[in-house]
């Protein structure tokens, strides 16, 4: 191999590593145990409201984005369409509550990921870290009875300096099975349950379509 060709290969490899480092710096790490977004039927209207249907659940979400503050507001309603109770993972984790980073019973700050100009937000049961900490981030959930619904709202200041092109939000839900949920506590006007990390494997993520910031509406899909 010529010295010129060898130099070109070295420059290409260095640039590839640099680009990978930049991408990692702008995204939260994810676990292989995190479920994929579930394929769902969805619809949207000009008012910025998306309607998504998953297995035994329907989600309505409305987005409002304030460009001057880089803040997105998400208002949502979850309908339990299944024959049994549903666990909704939008209340954070027990460690965050114990350390004062999360108010008991309140809707937690979402996890986030940036890919290019797209920002994905999510509320979901996260897997147990490895190695496991002394005080594990036990997922917290509310219980929605069969045929019932719950509503919530949160605001999130987007990280970074660049304006987002598209936004979406995913919500983790799972069938509420008694063996996986313990220690219910009343806080913030709701009953919050501690979930086993086993629910991470069987939860489904119900995601909104992409919200186009420039068009101020959801993209049809």
Beta strands, then each sheet from edge to edge (+ up, - down):
strand 1: 41-44
strand 2: 49-54
strand 3: 57-66
strand 4: 71-80
strand 5: 86-88
strand 6: 111-115
strand 7: 118-123
strand 8: 140-144
strand 9: 149-157
strand 10: 166-175
strand 11: 181-187
strand 12: 190-195
strand 13: 204-207
strand 14: 211-212
strand 15: 217-218
sheet 1: 1+ 2- 3+ 4- 9+
sheet 2: 6+ 7- 10- 5+ 8- 12+ 11-
sheet 3: 6+ 7- 10- 13+
sheet 4: 6+ 7- 10- 14+ 15-
end
